[in-house]
Amino acid sequence: MPKTVNIHEAKTHLSRLIRRVQSGEEIVIARGGKPVARLVGVEPTTTRALGRDRDRFTVPDDFNEPLEPSILAEFER
C-alpha cells in the first residue's frame, strides 16, 4: 500500500520522498485527506551508444554554405 502524505509534508520533505520513490516506493499526495497526485519512479532510459552510426552519413562539403534563394523562400512562407 502506498504511503500517503499531505501537500505540506510533500513540499517540506520532497528530497526524502524522491529517495524513497527511487528505491521503488510509491507516494500518494493528498489535499484535505483526498488523494490528488501520485509520485512514482521513472523507468531508466536506455543509454545511446556513441558512434553507432559512424560512416552511415557524410556531411557534404557545402553544408555551411548559404541556402539557395528558392529554398530560403520556402521557410518564409
Rosetta blueprint (number, residue, H / E / L):
1 M L
2 P L
3 K E
4 T E
5 V E
6 N E
7 I H
8 H H
9 E H
10 A H
11 K H
12 T H
13 H L
14 L H
15 S H
16 R H
17 L H
18 I H
19 R H
20 R H
21 V H
22 Q H
23 S L
24 G L
25 E L
26 E L
27 I E
28 V E
29 I E
30 A E
31 R E
32 G L
33 G L
34 K E
35 P E
36 V E
37 A E
38 R E
39 L E
40 V L
41 G L
42 V L
43 E L
44 P L
45 T L
46 T L
47 T L
48 R L
49 A L
50 L L
51 G L
52 R L
53 D L
54 R L
55 D L
56 R L
57 F L
58 T L
59 V L
60 P L
61 D L
62 D L
63 F L
64 N L
65 E L
66 P L
67 L L
68 E L
69 P H
70 S H
71 I H
72 L H
73 A H
74 E H
75 F H
76 E H
77 R L
